[in-house]
């Protein structure tokens, strides 16, 4: 006998909220991508817990696809960040607004 | 209160602490290393929840491949002057509000159902059984996921190629 299912769900909700905060608040494209990773990981944790709760392997199968989607997202996202960095020399998501506020001196 | 229960709460505390440290670090290398610790903790939780194969995959793919990719990128990019760590206050406060609101509302929703408060029985999914189940029941989804990975490979290559080409054309225009 281990923990109740809701304790696990609360843990994964807390992880998801931390990832959401990192994605929304960090002023850095790499940290935003890391936040998305944290959110995907929290979802995978909830799926594994549900697989144990109902005694079916369906939830564990979904985690495999979450891993595939996470790897895809990181590969394309990091390639896009490198492209952006080579073009503009910055990975600041607020770059456009700063450029507008500075009167197009960017 | 079995040993598994104590282990679960200890690992849960470790995961939450290391993830909270990761999202608030200014140095990105430290953030990635804390996140590797968090993913190791998640892998231990997967093992505890009866998914040993997924625990191994979590360490190999998340901690081993994805985080190392992040580390490579951070070392490749030289940030000259680090801009502010967070957005300005008018965007930071809504971000905090949305995250906290999400956590509070979903916790309240979870507390509604008394069925979920009974402890779960420990079980283990054998990797061989899991593999047979995955490839017998979800074979089409596995194929689609492999196609997705192939598309991501080609897409990342194309993005890198285009970035290099524009970089070269900019240098030629400057010289």
Interface residues (C-beta under 8 A of the other chain):
Chain A: X1 X2 X3 X4 X5 X6 X7 X8 X9 X10 X11 X13 X14 X15 X16 X17 X18 X19 X20 X21 X22 X24 X25 X26 X27 X28 X30 X31 X33 X34 X35 X37 X38 X41 X44 X45 X48 X49 X51 X52 X53 X55 X57 X60 X61 X63 X64 X65 X67 X68 X69 X70 X71 X72 X74 X75 X76 X78 X79 X80 X81 X82 X83 X85 X86 X87 X89 X90 X91 X92 X94
Chain B: X2 X4 X5 X8 X9 X12 X15 X16 X19 X20 X22 X23 X28 X31 X32 X35 X38 X39 X42 X45 X46 X48 X49 X50 X51 X53 X54 X57 X58 X61 X62 X65 X66 X69 X70 X73 X74 X76 X77 X79 X80 X83 X84 X85 X86 X87 X88 X91 X92 X94 X95 X96 X98 X99 X100 X102 X103 X106 X107 X110 X111 X113 X116 X117 X118 X119 X120 X121 X122 X123 X125 X129 X130 X133 X134 X137 X138 X141 X142 X145 X146 X148 X149 X151 X152 X153 X155 X156 X157 X159 X160 X162 X163 X164 X166 X167
